[in-house]
């Protein structure tokens, strides 16, 4: 959540010299970051403002966190070891060394899911992205195509396209 000066509040020198507290949360890992937004009239020295307010700012570079770096490396390694490879230029999907015989829409749907592994795509989003804006149909169309993809994957790999109930689908490279 971000706190800001409400739009109906008249902008006065008093408001501009008050540091406003911000609370920022990154969606991917829900960590909180706290910062200050300071609005200053042109020509005002920020160090003066902090000195008058009694705030002792600390400026330091943030080092990347070990957990997030390790998680990124593990995901990249898993993607490189993924037996499903998509070649968008040649429009070919190869699963464990065998080329899948896919229709145009099956390939587009699979490429969309594989593009961002573990991201959940709603049926509506997939219909819009794969079938286009003018498509007349519903999420059931996506269900049918996902079922066909799973059949073509075979028993050992069909679990990689995961159904997220009442939402849509996601591709999980290391699902068994």
N, C-alpha and C positions, 0 to 999 in steps of 0.2 A: 504494500500500500504506500502511496506517495502522498505526503501532505504538502499543500501549496496554498498560496494566498487565494481566497475565494474571489471569483470574478466580480462580485458585487461590492467588494471592499474597495473603498477609494485608495488609490496609491498615494501614500504620504511618505515623507522622509522617515517618520517613525517606523512604519511598516518595513521600509527598505533597509533599515539598520538592524532589523531583528533576524538573527539566524533561525532558519526553519529546519526542524529535524526531519530527516527522511529515513524511511525504513524500506529497503529494497530486498525482495526475495527472488532468487533465481528459480525458475520453474523446474529445471532439470534435477536439482538436488536439494531444493528447499532450504538452502543455507541463507541466513540473514546477513545482509550487509548494511551497515549504518553509515550515513554520511550527512553532510550539511550542505544545503543550498543557500547561498548568500547572494541576495540581490543588492547591488550597489549602484548609487548614482555615478555617472561618469566622473572620473577624476578622484574617486574615493580610494584610499589605500586600505586593502583588506586587513593588513596587520594592525592598523589603528582600531578597526572595528573589533577584532578579536581581543585586543588589549583592553578596550573599554568594557567589553562583555565579560571579561574574566575567563575566556575560553583559551586553553593552551592547545592549539592544533598540533598534531603530530603528523608529519609527512614522511611516509616510508613506502618503499616499493613492496608490493605484495608478491611473495614467492608462490609459484604454483604448488598446489597441495599434492602431496604424494599420492593420496588415495585416488584423486581424479585422474592423475597422470597414469597411474597403474591401470585404472579401469579402462582408459582410452587405449592403452597399449594392448590390453587383453582383448578388447573388442576388435581392434585392427588385426591382431593375429588370428582371431576366430574367423573374421571375414576373409582373410587370405587362405585359410584352410577350408573354407566352405566348399563343399563338393558341387554347389550350384554356381555356375559362372554365366553371366549375361554379357553378350557382345552386342551392344546396341547398333553398331555400324553394320554388322553383318546380319542383325536381327536373328540371332541364334542364342538358344539357351542350352547349356550343356550341364547335365547332372551326372556326377560320378563317371565322367568319361563318355557318356552316351548323349547324343543330341536328341532333344525333345522335339516331337512333331507338334508344334503349336500353331493355332490359328492366329490371325492378326490381333484379335482382341485378347486372347489368352496371353500372348506375348506382352502386350501393352500392360495388362493387369499385373502380370508377374514382375515386369520391370519396375512398375510403380511400387510394388510391395518391397522388392529387394533394394531399391534405391536408398531407403532409410530403414534398415533392419530394426526390429523391435518397436517401431513407431506404429501406433494404432491408427488405421484409416477407417473413417466411417463409410458406410455403403454409399451414402449420398455423395461424398467427396470422390469416391472411386468412379461412380457413374459419371460425374461431371468431368473428371480428368481423363478417363479412358474412353467413354462413349461420346462425350462432348455435350455442350449446352443444349443442343436441339433434340437430344434423345428423349423419347417417350417411353417411360418404363419406371421401374422402381428398384429397390435394393435386392429384390429376388433375382434379378438378372445377374447381379454380382455373385450371389450364392451359387447359382448354376455354374458359372464359369470357374469359381473356386473349386467346386466339386470335380469339374473336369480336370483342372490342374492337379488336384490331389491324386486323381486316378492315374494321370500320366506320370506323376512322381513315383508311384509305386508304394508298397507297404512300408518300406524302410525310411521314406522321406516325407510321406504325406503329413506328418505331424509338424512340419516346419511352417506351414501356413496355419496359424492359430486363429480360432474364432474367439472374438471378445464379445460375449453375449450382450445383445441389445445395442451394440455399438458398430462393430465391423470386423476387420481382420488385420493381422500383422504377420510379418515374416520373421521367424526366429532361426538364425543360421545353425545354432547348435542344439536345437530341439531333437529329442530322440523319439 
